């Protein structure tokens, strides 16, 4: 089967890497495992032998007949995973596994966060640069909007790198496998709209001092009045997750006050 560029296909064909991923997942017979992009079924074979509840999501219909023949106990959905409703799967926690297409990896991970309460963990293969951004700590150049968002939702862990020659056709970059475990019930409450607004504003001009970026959202004296503890001369990469949550909380409170004030004026 020829890889299709429009689907970002690079087929993993290293038996050792496949064994390493299966070992990292440690799927149990009762686990509800969801594999994204099984393709030719190389990784699927190992997962099929471990879990008795395997769901496959594959956009390329050319793979469907062979997958159905090889893995008759699996439930196969031939759809675009970006449109897939993971809440439609049978009740219980999901364990997501996949070699994510490089061209949709970021929007796909953010899509999965919409279902984070249903997900026990995710073992995903990504372009190494994207993986580095996800697991990056504050104070590093890789720390950005994706780092903050995913670390808000999940505990993240780098597992191992994979060289291009483990794929057919080989990609031009290295890949990495990471583990994400959603923080079930342990996330600080936050207004997600305000949270993302702060992240986009701050990281959209990451070279500027925070005072110059944050004033686009609220005057600096308002941030201070809201009790936000931040160095306005610092830059985006130095801001911790906790501080971003504090900024989002302040912005959300101030917007709520403005809504009430406009309502009173309209009376």
C-alpha positions in Angstrom: 0.0 0.0 0.0 1.5 3.4 -1.1 1.6 6.1 1.5 -0.6 9.1 0.8 0.8 12.6 1.3 -2.6 14.1 1.9 -3.1 11.9 4.9 0.5 12.4 6.2 1.1 8.7 6.1 4.5 7.2 7.3 4.1 3.5 8.1 6.0 2.3 11.2 7.7 -1.0 10.3 10.3 -1.5 13.1 9.4 -4.6 15.1 11.5 -3.3 18.0 9.7 0.1 18.1 6.3 -1.6 17.9 7.2 -3.9 20.8 8.4 -0.8 22.8 5.1 1.0 22.2 3.0 -2.1 23.1 5.1 -2.5 26.3 4.7 1.1 27.2 0.9 0.9 26.8 0.6 -2.4 28.8 -3.0 -2.9 27.7 -5.1 -5.3 29.7 -7.9 -7.5 28.3 -10.6 -5.3 29.8 -9.1 -2.0 28.6 -11.0 -0.1 26.0 -8.2 0.8 23.6 -8.6 3.3 20.7 -6.0 3.3 18.0 -5.9 6.3 15.8 -4.6 5.7 12.2 -3.9 1.9 12.3 -3.0 2.0 8.6 -1.5 -1.3 7.6 -2.0 -2.7 11.1 1.6 -3.1 12.3 0.9 -1.6 15.8 -2.6 -2.9 15.7 -1.4 -6.5 15.8 0.3 -6.0 19.2 -2.7 -4.1 20.6 -5.1 -6.7 19.3 -3.3 -9.4 21.2 -3.5 -7.5 24.5 -7.0 -5.8 24.6 -10.3 -7.5 23.9 -12.0 -4.1 23.4 -10.2 -2.5 20.5 -11.6 0.4 18.4 -9.8 1.5 15.2 -10.2 5.0 13.6 -8.9 5.1 10.0 -9.6 7.8 7.5 -8.1 5.9 4.5 -10.9 3.6 3.2 -8.3 1.6 1.2 -7.1 0.0 4.5 -10.5 -0.9 5.8 -11.0 -4.3 4.1 -7.7 -5.7 5.2 -8.1 -4.3 8.8 -11.5 -5.9 9.1 -10.2 -9.3 7.9 -7.1 -9.3 10.2 -8.9 -7.9 13.3 -12.5 -9.1 13.2 -13.0 -8.5 16.9 -12.1 -4.8 16.6 -14.7 -2.1 15.9 -13.6 0.0 13.0 -14.7 3.6 12.2 -13.6 4.9 8.8 -13.9 8.6 9.5 -11.8 11.7 10.0 -10.6 11.5 13.6 -10.9 15.3 13.9 -14.7 14.9 13.5 -15.0 11.8 15.6 -17.1 12.0 18.8 -15.1 10.0 21.4 -18.1 10.3 23.8 -20.0 8.0 21.4 -17.9 5.1 22.4 -19.1 2.6 25.0 -19.0 3.7 28.6 -15.7 3.5 30.5 -12.3 5.0 30.3 -10.5 5.1 27.0 -6.8 4.4 26.3 -5.8 6.2 23.2 -2.8 5.0 21.1 -1.6 6.3 17.7 1.0 7.3 15.3 -0.5 10.8 14.7 -0.2 12.3 11.3 2.3 15.3 11.5 -0.1 17.6 9.7 -2.9 17.3 12.2 -1.2 16.3 15.4 -1.7 19.6 17.2 -5.4 20.1 16.4 -6.0 16.4 17.1 -4.5 16.6 20.6 -6.6 19.7 21.3 -9.7 17.8 20.0 -8.9 14.9 22.3 -8.8 17.3 25.3 -12.5 17.9 24.7 -13.0 14.3 25.9 -10.3 14.3 28.6 -12.7 13.2 31.3 -13.2 9.9 29.3 -9.5 9.3 28.6 -7.3 7.3 31.0 -4.1 7.9 29.1 -2.7 8.5 25.6 0.4 7.0 24.1 1.1 9.0 20.9 3.9 9.2 18.4 4.6 12.7 17.1 7.2 14.8 15.3 9.9 15.2 17.9 9.8 19.0 17.7 6.1 18.9 18.7 6.7 16.4 21.5 9.5 18.6 22.8 7.0 21.5 23.0 4.4 19.4 24.8 6.8 18.2 27.6 8.8 21.5 27.8 9.1 23.2 31.2 8.7 26.9 31.8 11.9 28.9 31.2 12.7 27.1 27.9 12.3 28.2 24.3 10.0 25.3 23.6 7.5 26.4 26.3 4.5 27.8 24.5 0.7 27.7 24.1 0.6 24.0 23.3 2.8 23.2 26.4 0.6 25.2 28.7 -2.7 23.9 27.4 -1.8 20.2 27.4 0.0 20.4 30.8 -3.1 22.0 32.2 -5.1 19.0 31.1 -2.5 16.3 31.5 0.6 14.9 33.2 3.0 14.6 30.3 6.0 12.3 29.9 8.5 11.8 27.2 9.2 8.1 26.5 11.6 7.6 23.6 12.7 8.9 20.2 12.3 7.1 16.9 14.6 7.6 13.9 13.2 8.2 10.4 14.5 4.8 9.1 11.9 3.0 11.2 9.2 4.2 8.8 8.2 3.6 5.2 8.6 6.1 3.6 11.0 7.7 6.1 10.0 11.2 7.2 12.4 14.0 7.1 12.4 14.4 10.9 12.7 12.3 14.0 9.7 11.2 15.9 9.0 10.7 19.7 6.5 8.7 21.7 5.0 10.5 24.7 2.5 9.6 27.4 -0.3 11.9 28.5 -2.4 11.2 31.5 -5.4 13.5 32.0 -5.7 15.0 35.4 -9.1 13.4 36.3 -10.7 15.8 38.8 -7.4 17.4 39.7 -7.5 20.4 37.4 -7.8 23.9 38.7 -11.1 25.4 37.5 -10.6 28.0 34.8 -12.6 29.9 32.2 -11.2 28.2 29.1 -12.0 31.1 26.8 -10.1 33.6 29.0 -7.3 31.1 29.5 -6.8 30.6 25.7 -7.2 34.4 25.1 -4.3 35.0 27.6 -2.1 32.3 26.0 -2.7 33.5 22.5 -2.0 37.1 23.5 1.2 36.4 25.4 2.7 33.8 23.1 1.6 35.7 20.0 4.3 38.3 20.9 6.6 36.2 23.0 9.6 38.4 22.4 7.9 41.3 24.1 7.8 42.0 27.8 4.7 40.9 29.5 3.6 44.4 30.4 3.5 45.2 26.7 1.4 42.2 25.8 -0.9 42.0 28.7 -2.0 45.6 28.4 -3.8 44.6 25.2 -6.2 42.7 27.4 -6.4 44.9 30.5 -4.6 48.0 31.8 -1.6 47.0 34.0 -3.1 48.6 37.1 -6.2 46.4 36.7 -4.0 43.3 36.6 -2.3 44.5 39.8 -5.7 45.3 41.4 -6.8 41.7 40.7 -3.8 40.5 42.7 -1.9 38.9 39.9 1.8 38.3 41.0 3.8 38.8 37.9 7.0 40.5 36.7 5.8 42.8 33.8 9.4 43.0 32.5 9.6 39.2 32.0 8.8 37.4 28.8 6.3 34.6 27.9 8.6 31.6 28.4 9.1 32.5 32.1 5.4 32.3 33.0 4.3 29.2 34.8 1.1 27.3 34.3 -0.1 28.5 37.7 0.5 32.1 36.7 -1.3 31.7 33.4 -4.3 30.3 35.4 -4.1 33.3 37.7 -4.1 35.7 34.7 -7.1 33.9 33.1 -9.0 34.1 36.4 -8.4 37.8 36.6 -9.4 38.4 33.0 -12.6 36.3 33.5 -13.5 38.2 36.6 -13.0 41.6 35.0 -15.0 40.6 31.9 -17.8 39.5 34.2 -17.8 42.8 36.0 -17.9 44.7 32.7 -20.9 42.6 31.6 -22.8 43.4 34.8 -21.9 47.1 34.5 -23.2 47.3 31.0 -26.4 45.6 32.1 -26.9 48.2 34.9 -26.3 51.1 32.5 -28.9 49.7 30.1 -31.6 49.7 32.8 
